[in-house]
């Protein structure tokens, strides 16, 4: 379906222009991928420095779990206004402000001299990064037709997975050379370059470009003359919203067990050194890149075979979550380390299959003026799970003497719950009021 675009960020001229959007929109996708890499390196730095910072500040596993979650819960809350602001002011301004602020916060974090100061910095980082994926979703909605969106959204989401794969070897090397504070400063400085590139390159489609996008792809809904003002209060009166929140909660929980505790697990439970862990921990995340792309590919293929857009998103989401659960649940009971790493890699591949699809699903079931808002609310639910994951994991480890059995059990059950919520309860209800 074709959506009309807001004039808030649109160029003033209405003069016909050469047909360039097919090329420039992929440049924008590439910029978002690069931005996603830097964004997630800023998130991952604390996980890589987990054991080092724990020793420096004398932290227990529970305290470290609280610190690892300090990013996620404010990020979850900040997604609510972030989605509205992106719908209201457009992705160019909101993304530039967000990238500038998170880069500044990352560099300031390096000056933290206490647990409290570092915790406060992580809270600020969570707030600053909230507009990133909602801005990406809005760019996708403006530049791509409905039956094209799964692939570019999945490609954008590979930025986070590329960062997760790079983070263990890259950040470990930076930390060994520069210390954890130098590592924080270096990654923060990269964000400043992202801001400058974004402000230089990004623009919204012109009127002619909008017509080209609409004309090239036949869609099911007729466009309206103007886009309504953003507003998301009514979304909380719709069933889809709550089931998308529950679904994202279950899937993101286990993803964040990986992101926050995998290096520590490899060191403490599998006995690897810090330098070895840096390379070994990247293996599941490399598989995650393939998982995100496969989810987008599968969704697009289903659409081309005549499956409805909404069902074409739900199938990869549910199947990926179920496969991830099947791989994650037995990990704690496997003594053979290569087999355990294989299961972790399969589990993370499968857990990433839904990611691009669930973002695209928000643009399928929301009205055009609420796309970023619904995506943000869904992400809010996901990051409630992300916030709880490191806390619950830390508490389980302290309570069991470092045993990961219940960690993987909880993650597997929540994956199944998340996939079922999407598959059975999220529907295209745009013509309904509830």
Secondary structure, DSSP 8 states (H G I E B T S, - for coil): ------SSSS-S------S-HHHHHHHHHHHHHHHHHHHHHHHHHHHHTHHHHHHHHT--HHHHHHHHHHHHHHHHHHHHHHHHHHHHH-HHHHHHHHHHHHHHHHHHHTT--SHHHHHHHHHHHHHHHTHHHHHHHHHHHHHS-GGGHHHHHHHHHHHHHHHHHHHHHHHHHHHHHHHHHHHHHHHHHHHHHHHHHHHHH-----HHHHHHHHHHS--SS---SS------GGGGGSHHHHHHHHHHHHHHHHHHHHHHHHHHHHHHTS---HHHHHHHTHHHHHHHHHHHHHHHHHHHHHHHTT--HHHHHHHHHHHHHHHHHHHHTTGGG---HHHHHHHHHHHHHHHHHHHHHHHHHHHHHS-GGGHHHHHHHHHHHHHHHHHHHHHHHHHHHHHHTS--HHHHHHHHHHHHHHHHHHHHH----TTS--
